[in-house]
Amino acid sequence: MNKTHSYLKKWHEGLISNDPKLLDKILDESCVFTSPIVFKPIEGKEMSKLYLMGAGQTFDMDRFEYVRELVDGLDSVLEFETYIGDISVNGVDIIRWNEEGKIIDFKVMIRPLQAIGALQKKMSEALENLSK
């Protein structure tokens, strides 16, 4: 198992355990997050954390499942399936790690078009709640 696989293992364990401190431990201070619903990348650990927490409140995490995983060096692509309400969502998390096992780049891409509309609405609500 290469080191990227061990970094991914921590990511998966944190999701399964619903560890609220996971993002603090695993995101680099310089992390850049690219959302499917925001025009430009979001920079910095705190804003990346906010958007990832928002996604966790937007997706049906009880039905969230990674179905494929590809690793190349410090890059990984994780395909997932989940739901937003009754809309089926298929997407990928594209993650770049640094040598210390911290996420420096996190990009989310989803389909179909109905899922993007639902994501935009629910994510706005989640971010508003998290900002309070």
C-alpha positions as CSV (number, residue, x, y, z in Angstrom):
1,M,0.0,0.0,0.0
2,N,1.5,3.3,-1.0
3,K,1.2,6.4,1.2
4,T,-1.7,7.9,-0.7
5,H,-3.7,4.8,0.1
6,S,-3.0,5.3,3.8
7,Y,-4.1,9.0,3.5
8,L,-7.3,7.8,1.8
9,K,-7.8,5.2,4.6
10,K,-7.9,8.1,7.1
11,W,-10.4,10.0,4.9
12,H,-12.7,7.0,4.7
13,E,-12.4,6.2,8.4
14,G,-13.3,9.9,9.3
15,L,-16.4,9.8,7.0
16,I,-17.6,6.5,8.5
17,S,-17.0,7.6,12.1
18,N,-18.5,11.1,11.3
19,D,-15.4,12.6,13.1
20,P,-16.0,16.3,13.5
21,K,-12.3,16.9,13.8
22,L,-11.3,15.0,10.6
23,L,-11.2,18.1,8.4
24,D,-9.1,20.0,10.9
25,K,-6.6,17.1,10.8
26,I,-6.6,16.4,7.1
27,L,-6.8,19.8,5.3
28,D,-3.7,21.7,4.7
29,E,-3.8,25.5,5.5
30,S,-3.3,26.3,1.8
31,C,-6.1,23.9,0.7
32,V,-8.0,24.9,-2.4
33,F,-11.6,23.6,-2.8
34,T,-13.4,23.7,-6.2
35,S,-17.2,23.3,-6.0
36,P,-19.5,22.4,-8.8
37,I,-21.7,25.3,-7.9
38,V,-19.2,28.1,-7.3
39,F,-17.6,30.0,-10.2
40,K,-14.0,30.2,-8.8
41,P,-12.0,28.0,-6.4
42,I,-12.3,28.6,-2.7
43,E,-8.9,29.1,-1.0
44,G,-7.8,28.3,2.5
45,K,-8.4,25.6,5.1
46,E,-11.4,27.3,6.9
47,M,-13.4,28.0,3.8
48,S,-12.6,24.6,2.3
49,K,-13.8,23.0,5.6
50,L,-17.0,25.1,5.5
51,Y,-17.9,23.9,2.0
52,L,-17.1,20.3,2.8
53,M,-19.2,20.5,5.9
54,G,-22.0,22.0,3.8
55,A,-21.8,19.1,1.4
56,G,-22.1,16.7,4.3
57,Q,-25.4,18.4,5.2
58,T,-26.6,18.5,1.6
59,F,-26.0,14.9,0.5
60,D,-27.9,12.0,2.0
61,M,-24.9,10.7,3.9
62,D,-26.7,7.5,4.9
63,R,-26.9,6.6,1.2
64,F,-23.4,8.1,0.3
65,E,-21.1,5.5,-1.1
66,Y,-17.7,5.6,-2.9
67,V,-18.0,3.1,-5.8
68,R,-14.6,3.5,-7.4
69,E,-11.2,4.7,-6.4
70,L,-8.2,5.6,-8.5
71,V,-4.8,6.6,-7.2
72,D,-1.8,8.0,-9.1
73,G,1.1,9.3,-7.0
74,L,-0.4,11.9,-4.6
75,D,-3.6,12.2,-6.6
76,S,-6.8,10.3,-6.1
77,V,-10.2,10.2,-7.8
78,L,-13.1,8.8,-5.8
79,E,-16.4,8.2,-7.6
80,F,-19.4,8.4,-5.4
81,E,-23.2,7.9,-5.5
82,T,-25.7,9.4,-3.2
83,Y,-29.0,11.3,-3.1
84,I,-30.3,14.8,-2.5
85,G,-33.9,14.2,-1.6
86,D,-35.1,11.8,-4.3
87,I,-32.6,12.9,-6.9
88,S,-29.8,10.4,-7.6
89,V,-26.4,12.0,-7.6
90,N,-23.2,10.6,-9.2
91,G,-20.0,12.4,-8.8
92,V,-16.2,12.4,-8.2
93,D,-14.0,13.8,-5.6
94,I,-10.6,14.7,-7.1
95,I,-8.1,15.0,-4.2
96,R,-4.4,16.0,-4.3
97,W,-2.4,15.3,-1.1
98,N,1.0,16.7,0.0
99,E,3.8,14.5,1.4
100,E,2.5,15.0,4.9
101,G,-0.8,13.4,4.1
102,K,-2.8,16.7,4.1
103,I,-5.3,17.7,1.3
104,I,-4.0,20.6,-0.7
105,D,-6.6,20.4,-3.5
106,F,-10.1,19.1,-3.4
107,K,-12.4,19.3,-6.5
108,V,-16.0,18.0,-6.7
109,M,-17.8,17.3,-9.9
110,I,-21.3,15.9,-10.1
111,R,-24.0,14.9,-12.6
112,P,-26.9,14.9,-13.7
113,L,-28.0,18.5,-14.3
114,Q,-31.0,18.1,-11.8
115,A,-28.5,17.1,-9.1
116,I,-26.5,20.4,-9.7
117,G,-29.7,22.5,-9.3
118,A,-30.7,20.6,-6.1
119,L,-27.1,20.8,-4.8
120,Q,-27.0,24.6,-5.3
121,K,-30.3,25.1,-3.4
122,K,-29.4,22.8,-0.5
123,M,-25.8,23.9,-0.3
124,S,-26.9,27.6,0.0
125,E,-29.1,26.6,2.9
126,A,-26.4,24.5,4.6
127,L,-23.8,27.3,4.3
128,E,-26.2,29.8,5.7
129,N,-26.8,27.6,8.7
130,L,-23.1,26.8,9.2
131,S,-22.2,30.5,9.1
132,K,-24.5,31.4,12.0
